[in-house]
Amino acid sequence: MTDPAAQSSYLVLENFIGGKFVPCRSHIDSYDPSVGEVYCRVPDSGEEEVEAAVAAAKEAFPGWSARSPQQRAQVLNKLADLLEAHLEEFAQAESRDQGKTLTFARTVDIPRSVHNFRFFASSVLHHTTECSLMDHMGCLNYTIRCPVGVAGLISPWNLPLYLLTWKIAPAIATGNTVVAKPSEMTSVTAWMMCKLMQQAGVPPGVVNMVFGTGPRAGDALVGHPEVPLVSFTGSTATAQRITERSAPYCKKLSLELGGKNPAVIFADANLDQCIETTIRSSFTNQGEVCLCTSRIYVERSIYSEFLEKFVAAAKKWKTGAPSDPSSNNGALISKEHLEKVRSYVALAKSEGGIVHCGEGVDQLDLPKRNANGYFMPATVISGMADSSRVMQEEIFGPVTCVSPFDTEDEAVSRGNGVRYGLSATVWSRDVGKVHRVARRLQAGLVWTNCWLVRDLNLPFGGMKNSGVGREGGKDSYHFFTEVKTIAIKH
């Protein structure tokens, strides 16, 4: 427990229900990962708070859904403008709350959150519906799309505002109302955004924010009979629980889950470009991105050269104080998560793997105030069997494993040899080969000779245990609406 005398200096968050901030009776400690100390108190909401939020969302639904897409788009654009006007404030808060570098929050998280609102404000205006004429029957058939109702949105701690707005924007653009539950570990920017709702013209009850844990607030939300659709980003284990809780109500589910993403690097790859990008794809945001590369398969003829250059580049990837502009990585989200990630490195060593750099090899040079933060250097491992838990399970930290392969078939087979199928990267100058291998890899997204190039119009999501459904321009529009076919006899 925390010292009661110190609690008065903490930031204390409140739920946002029906356009008002509502205090909560009990709270959860939230830590600044870069110093390892509590700095914030987050509501520990349960059924009562979720019930109030769902009631507010239900009440707001008729009025909001009756607005035209153009009217709703104006509100989204205004919210985007307000977020952008407060970009630095949000970036500072996101960095402190999550542990990521201020540079990353400033250049990726918050700008993308702004863009999410602008993108869906525009995209919602450009969808078309279907029409079919049956002359011989004297009938005209056409479709319309209607908002579903109250959307339950649960977002993770790795890209807090970025992924929360990726859900809120399409949900409200299409006329739904929302009860959102951000991660209890990273709730501050969601709470800050609620302060902008009234100024942006979001009517009370259209966006409700309930803070708390998955087992209490999340469970109450996904099991609520008046919440007909749930969009969740997080772990596969939690998604299984959500599916079970939703089953009695036949809810619409969108589940964006984990990854164990392979990079397949052929001998004809542009090695300099490949190494620079694969360092980023392995270690960006402390490796806490579902799309990060965690298994690197390299054609044997270039394996030694690749490994040497890759390790040298990884050693230059600086882990340090999030506020330091020269830091590439900040702190991991929590002490528990840091210990979990370290345990995989220990397991790799115990199984005969070679740790070339990072954890247990390189000392971190941290400022004194960050001495108790949850930092871990970029770690490269080789010599692991594909059957190892290190190669099979999502680590979600700055750890990647490198392994040689001999043939294209072997590379594809090993790339596909996990239960996940979110993303993959392929490196080769052979156009035929990249098309062929991209087609054969079991992944929802395949990047060739690049990483994380995203057109938000196109589908985003995974195969196998990496998820159910897709997100993106048309896919999000379809998920957050119900299609209705109307036949007119004339």
C-alpha positions in Angstrom: 0.0 0.0 0.0 1.1 3.6 -0.6 1.8 6.1 2.1 -1.5 8.0 2.8 0.4 11.2 3.5 1.8 11.1 -0.1 -1.6 10.5 -1.7 -2.7 14.1 -1.7 0.0 14.8 -4.4 -1.2 12.0 -6.7 -3.2 12.7 -9.8 -6.6 11.2 -9.1 -8.7 10.2 -12.1 -12.5 10.1 -12.3 -14.9 8.2 -14.6 -16.6 10.2 -17.4 -20.3 9.2 -17.6 -23.1 11.2 -19.3 -20.8 14.1 -19.9 -19.7 14.5 -16.3 -16.8 13.4 -14.2 -17.9 11.0 -11.5 -15.7 10.2 -8.5 -15.2 6.5 -7.7 -15.2 5.0 -4.2 -12.1 2.8 -4.6 -8.9 3.3 -6.7 -5.9 1.4 -8.1 -2.3 2.6 -8.0 -0.8 3.6 -11.3 3.0 3.8 -11.7 5.4 6.0 -13.6 7.4 3.1 -15.2 10.5 5.3 -15.7 11.0 5.8 -11.9 9.1 2.8 -10.5 6.8 5.0 -8.3 3.1 5.5 -7.9 2.0 8.8 -9.3 -1.7 8.4 -10.1 -4.9 6.8 -8.7 -7.2 5.2 -11.2 -10.9 4.3 -10.4 -11.5 0.7 -9.6 -14.8 0.6 -11.4 -17.2 -2.4 -11.3 -20.8 -3.3 -12.3 -22.4 -0.2 -10.8 -20.2 2.3 -12.8 -20.6 0.2 -16.0 -24.3 0.1 -15.5 -24.4 4.0 -15.2 -22.2 4.4 -18.3 -24.3 2.0 -20.4 -27.5 3.8 -19.3 -26.0 7.1 -20.4 -24.9 5.7 -23.7 -28.3 4.2 -24.4 -30.0 7.5 -23.6 -27.7 9.4 -26.0 -28.0 6.9 -28.8 -31.3 8.0 -30.5 -30.2 11.7 -30.8 -26.6 10.9 -31.9 -27.6 8.2 -34.4 -30.2 10.5 -35.9 -27.5 13.0 -36.9 -26.2 12.9 -40.5 -22.7 11.5 -41.1 -21.6 15.1 -42.0 -22.8 16.5 -38.7 -21.0 13.7 -36.8 -17.8 14.2 -38.9 -17.8 17.9 -37.9 -17.6 16.9 -34.2 -14.8 14.4 -34.9 -12.8 17.0 -36.7 -13.3 19.5 -33.9 -12.0 16.8 -31.4 -9.0 16.2 -33.6 -8.2 19.9 -33.7 -8.4 20.2 -29.9 -6.2 17.1 -29.4 -3.7 18.6 -31.8 -3.7 22.0 -30.0 -2.8 20.1 -26.8 -0.4 17.7 -28.5 2.6 18.5 -26.3 0.6 18.1 -23.1 -0.8 14.7 -24.2 2.7 13.5 -25.3 4.2 14.4 -22.0 1.4 12.6 -20.2 1.5 9.5 -22.4 5.3 9.2 -22.0 5.1 9.4 -18.2 2.1 7.0 -17.9 3.4 4.3 -20.3 7.2 4.6 -20.0 7.7 5.2 -23.8 10.1 7.9 -25.0 8.7 11.4 -25.2 9.9 11.5 -28.8 7.8 8.5 -29.7 4.7 9.9 -28.0 5.2 13.2 -29.7 5.8 11.9 -33.2 3.7 8.7 -33.2 1.1 8.2 -30.5 -0.6 11.6 -30.3 -0.3 12.6 -34.0 -1.9 9.2 -34.9 -4.6 9.7 -32.3 -5.4 13.0 -34.0 -5.3 11.4 -37.4 -7.7 8.6 -36.3 -10.5 11.1 -35.8 -9.7 13.0 -39.0 -9.5 9.7 -41.0 -12.9 8.4 -39.9 -14.5 11.8 -40.1 -13.6 11.7 -43.8 -14.0 8.0 -44.5 -17.6 7.8 -43.1 -18.7 10.2 -45.8 -17.5 8.1 -48.7 -19.1 4.7 -48.3 -21.7 3.5 -50.8 -24.4 0.9 -50.4 -25.7 -1.8 -52.8 -28.7 -1.7 -55.1 -30.2 -4.5 -57.2 -33.0 -4.0 -59.7 -35.3 -7.0 -60.4 -37.2 -5.7 -63.5 -39.1 -9.0 -64.1 -40.5 -8.8 -60.5 -41.1 -5.1 -60.5 -38.8 -4.9 -57.5 -35.9 -2.7 -56.3 -33.6 -4.0 -53.6 -31.1 -1.8 -51.8 -29.1 -1.9 -48.6 -28.7 0.6 -45.8 -26.3 0.5 -42.9 -27.5 1.4 -39.4 -25.5 2.0 -36.2 -25.7 -0.9 -33.8 -26.1 0.8 -30.4 -23.8 0.9 -27.4 -20.3 -0.2 -28.3 -18.0 -1.6 -25.6 -14.4 -0.7 -26.4 -11.4 -2.1 -24.5 -8.0 -0.8 -25.3 -4.5 -1.9 -24.2 -1.5 -0.2 -22.4 1.1 -0.2 -25.2 -0.3 2.5 -27.4 -2.9 3.9 -25.1 -4.6 6.9 -26.8 -3.5 5.7 -30.3 -5.5 2.5 -30.0 -8.4 3.9 -28.0 -9.1 6.6 -30.6 -8.7 3.9 -33.3 -11.9 2.4 -31.8 -13.8 5.5 -30.6 -13.5 7.3 -33.9 -15.2 4.8 -36.2 -17.7 3.8 -33.4 -19.1 7.4 -33.0 -18.6 8.4 -36.7 -21.1 5.6 -37.7 -23.6 6.8 -35.1 -23.0 4.5 -32.1 -22.5 5.6 -28.6 -19.6 4.3 -26.5 -18.5 2.9 -23.2 -14.8 2.6 -23.3 -12.4 1.0 -20.8 -8.7 1.8 -21.3 -6.1 -0.2 -19.5 -5.9 0.6 -15.8 -2.1 1.0 -16.2 -2.4 3.8 -18.8 -5.6 5.7 -18.3 -4.4 9.3 -18.0 -4.6 10.5 -21.7 -8.1 8.9 -22.0 -9.2 11.0 -19.0 -7.5 14.1 -20.4 -9.4 13.6 -23.7 -12.7 13.5 -21.8 -12.0 17.1 -20.8 -12.2 18.1 -24.4 -15.5 16.4 -25.2 -17.9 19.2 -24.4 -15.8 21.8 -26.2 -15.7 19.5 -29.3 -19.5 19.3 -29.3 -19.7 15.6 -28.3 -23.2 15.4 -26.6 -23.3 14.0 -23.1 -23.4 10.1 -23.1 -22.0 9.7 -26.6 -18.5 8.8 -25.2 -18.3 7.4 -21.7 -15.1 6.4 -20.0 -15.0 3.8 -17.2 -11.6 3.1 -15.7 -10.6 -0.1 -14.0 -9.3 -3.7 -14.3 -10.4 -6.3 -16.8 -11.8 -8.8 -14.3 -14.1 -6.1 -12.8 -14.9 -3.2 -15.2 -14.0 -5.1 -18.4 -16.0 -8.2 -17.4 -19.0 -6.1 -16.4 -18.9 -4.3 -19.8 -18.5 -7.3 -22.1 -21.2 -9.3 -20.1 -23.7 -6.4 -20.2 -26.8 -7.4 -22.2 -27.3 -3.9 -23.5 -23.9 -3.8 -25.2 -24.4 -5.5 -28.5 -20.8 -5.2 -29.9 -17.3 -5.3 -28.3 -14.0 -4.2 -29.8 -11.0 -5.5 -27.9 -7.3 -5.1 -28.4 -5.1 -7.2 -26.0 -4.1 -10.7 -25.1 -5.4 -13.9 -26.6 -6.2 -15.3 -23.1 -8.4 -12.3 -22.3 -10.1 -12.6 -25.7 -11.1 -16.1 -24.9 -12.8 -14.9 -21.7 -14.5 -12.1 -23.7 -15.8 -14.6 -26.2 -17.2 -16.8 -23.4 -18.9 -13.9 -21.7 -20.4 -12.6 -25.0 -21.6 -15.9 -26.3 -25.0 -15.9 -24.5 -25.9 -12.6 -26.2 -24.5 -13.3 -29.7 -22.5 -10.1 -29.7 -20.5 -8.8 -32.6 -16.8 -9.1 -31.7 -13.7 -7.6 -33.1 -10.6 -9.0 -31.4 -7.1 -7.7 -32.2 -4.7 -10.0 -30.3 -1.1 -11.0 -30.0 1.6 -11.8 -32.5 4.9 -13.7 -32.8 5.9 -12.1 -36.0 8.6 -13.5 -38.3 11.0 -11.6 -40.6 12.2 -13.7 -43.5 15.5 -12.4 -44.9 16.8 -13.8 -48.2 20.4 -13.5 -49.4 19.6 -11.0 -52.1 18.1 -8.5 -49.6 19.4 -4.9 -49.3 21.2 -5.7 -46.1 21.8 -2.2 -44.8 18.2 -1.2 -45.3 17.0 -4.5 -43.9 19.1 -4.2 -40.7 18.1 -0.6 -40.1 14.4 -1.5 -40.5 14.5 -4.8 -38.6 16.1 -3.1 -35.6 13.1 -0.7 -35.6 10.6 -3.5 -36.1 12.1 -5.6 -33.3 12.6 -2.9 -30.7 10.3 0.1 -31.3 8.3 1.2 -28.3 10.4 -1.2 -26.1 9.2 -4.1 -28.3 5.7 -3.4 -26.9 3.9 -3.4 -30.2 1.8 -6.3 -31.4 3.4 -5.9 -34.8 7.0 -6.1 -33.6 9.4 -8.7 -35.1 10.4 -11.4 -32.6 11.7 -14.2 -34.9 14.2 -13.4 -37.6 14.9 -16.1 -40.2 18.0 -15.4 -42.3 19.2 -17.3 -45.4 22.3 -19.3 -44.3 24.8 -17.8 -46.8 24.4 -14.3 -45.2 23.5 -15.4 -41.7 26.9 -14.7 -40.0 27.2 -11.3 -41.7 23.6 -10.4 -40.8 24.0 -11.4 -37.2 27.2 -9.5 -36.7 25.8 -6.3 -38.2 22.4 -6.7 -36.5 24.0 -7.1 -33.0 26.2 -4.1 -33.6 23.1 -2.0 -34.5 21.2 -3.3 -31.5 23.9 -2.2 -29.2 23.5 1.3 -30.6 19.8 1.3 -29.9 19.8 3.4 -26.8 17.6 2.6 -23.8 17.3 5.5 -21.4 15.2 8.1 -19.7 12.0 8.7 -21.7 12.6 12.5 -21.7 16.1 12.2 -23.2 15.9 13.0 -26.9 18.7 10.5 -27.6 16.8 7.6 -26.1 15.4 5.1 -28.7 13.5 3.1 -25.9 12.1 4.1 -22.6 10.9 1.8 -19.7 8.7 -1.2 -19.9 5.1 -0.9 -18.6 5.5 -2.5 -15.1 7.8 -4.3 -12.8 5.8 -7.6 -13.4 6.1 -7.2 -17.1 9.9 -6.5 -16.9 10.3 -9.7 -14.8 8.2 -11.7 -17.3 10.4 -10.5 -20.3 13.6 -11.2 -18.3 12.3 -14.7 -17.5 12.3 -15.5 -21.3 15.9 -14.4 -21.6 16.8 -16.6 -18.6 14.9 -19.5 -20.2 16.8 -19.0 -23.5 20.1 -19.2 -21.7 19.0 -22.3 -19.8 18.2 -24.0 -23.2 21.6 -23.2 -24.6 20.7 -20.0 -26.5 23.3 -17.3 -27.0 22.5 -13.8 -25.7 24.6 -11.5 -28.0 23.6 -8.2 -26.4 21.1 -6.7 -24.0 19.8 -8.3 -20.9 22.6 -9.7 -18.7 25.3 -8.6 -21.2 25.1 -4.8 -21.5 24.9 -2.4 -18.5 22.4 0.4 -18.7 23.6 3.9 -18.0 20.6 5.5 -16.4 20.2 8.9 -14.6 20.0 8.5 -10.8 16.2 9.3 -10.7 15.5 6.4 -13.2 17.6 3.8 -11.2 14.4 2.0 -10.1 12.6 2.3 -13.4 11.6 -0.8 -15.5 14.3 -0.6 -18.2 15.8 -3.4 -20.3 18.2 -3.0 -23.2 17.6 -4.3 -26.7 18.3 -8.1 -26.6 19.3 -10.4 -29.4 19.3 -14.2 -29.0 20.4 -17.0 -31.3 20.6 -20.8 -31.1 17.0 -21.4 -30.1 14.9 -24.4 -31.2 11.7 -23.4 -32.9 9.8 -25.5 -30.3 11.1 -23.4 -27.4 8.6 -21.2 -25.5 11.0 -18.3 -26.4 10.2 -18.9 -30.1 6.5 -19.8 -29.6 5.1 -17.3 -27.1 4.6 -13.6 -27.3 7.2 -11.9 -25.2 6.1 -8.3 -25.9 9.5 -6.8 -25.0 12.8 -5.7 -26.5 13.8 -9.3 -27.4 14.2 -10.9 -30.8 15.7 -14.3 -31.9 17.8 -14.9 -35.0 18.0 -18.2 -36.8 19.4 -19.5 -40.2 17.4 -21.2 -42.9 18.4 -23.0 -46.1 15.3 -23.0 -48.4 12.3 -20.9 -49.2 10.0 -23.7 -48.2 11.7 -24.1 -44.9 11.5 -20.4 -44.2 7.8 -20.3 -44.9 7.1 -23.4 -42.8 9.0 -22.1 -39.8 7.5 -18.6 -40.2 4.1 -20.3 -40.0 5.0 -22.6 -37.1 3.4 -20.7 -34.3 -0.2 -20.3 -33.2 -0.2 -16.6 -34.1 -0.6 -15.0 -37.5 -0.7 -11.2 -37.2 2.1 -9.8 -39.3 5.3 -10.7 -41.1 8.1 -9.1 -43.1 9.9 -10.4 -46.2 13.2 -9.1 -47.4 14.3 -9.8 -51.0 15.0 -8.0 -54.3 13.3 -10.8 -56.3 9.8 -9.5 -57.1 8.4 -12.9 -57.8 9.8 -14.3 -54.5 8.3 -11.6 -52.3 4.8 -12.0 -53.9 5.1 -15.8 -53.6 6.3 -15.8 -50.0 3.9 -13.1 -48.9 1.0 -15.2 -50.2 2.2 -18.3 -48.3 2.8 -16.7 -44.9 -0.1 -17.0 -42.5 -0.4 -13.4 -41.5 -3.0 -10.7 -41.7 -0.4 -8.2 -42.8 2.9 -8.9 -44.7 5.4 -6.1 -45.4 8.0 -6.6 -48.0 11.2 -4.6 -47.8 9.6 -2.3 -45.2 7.7 -2.3 -41.9 4.7 -0.6 -40.5 3.7 1.2 -43.7 -0.1 1.6 -43.1 -2.9 2.7 -45.3 -5.8 3.1 -42.9 -8.3 2.3 -45.6 -7.1 -1.3 -45.8 -7.9 -4.2 -43.4 -5.8 -4.6 -40.2 -6.0 -7.8 -38.2 -4.6 -11.3 -37.7 -5.2 -14.9 -38.6 -5.2 -17.9 -36.2 -4.8 -16.9 -32.5 -4.0 -13.3 -33.5 -7.6 -12.3 -33.7 -11.1 -12.2 -35.2 -12.3 -9.6 -37.7 -10.5 -6.7 -39.3 -10.2 -3.0 -38.6 -9.7 -0.2 -41.1 -11.8 2.2 -43.3 -14.4 -0.2 -44.8 -13.9 -3.0 -42.2 -14.5 -0.7 -39.2 -17.5 0.8 -41.0 -19.0 -2.7 -41.5 -18.2 -3.8 -37.9 -19.8 -0.7 -36.3 -23.0 -0.9 -38.4 -25.6 -3.5 -39.2 -26.6 -4.0 -42.9 -30.3 -4.0 -43.8 -31.7 -5.1 -47.1 -34.9 -3.3 -48.2 -37.1 -4.5 -51.1 -39.6 -2.1 -52.7 -42.3 -3.5 -55.1 -43.4 -0.9 -57.6 
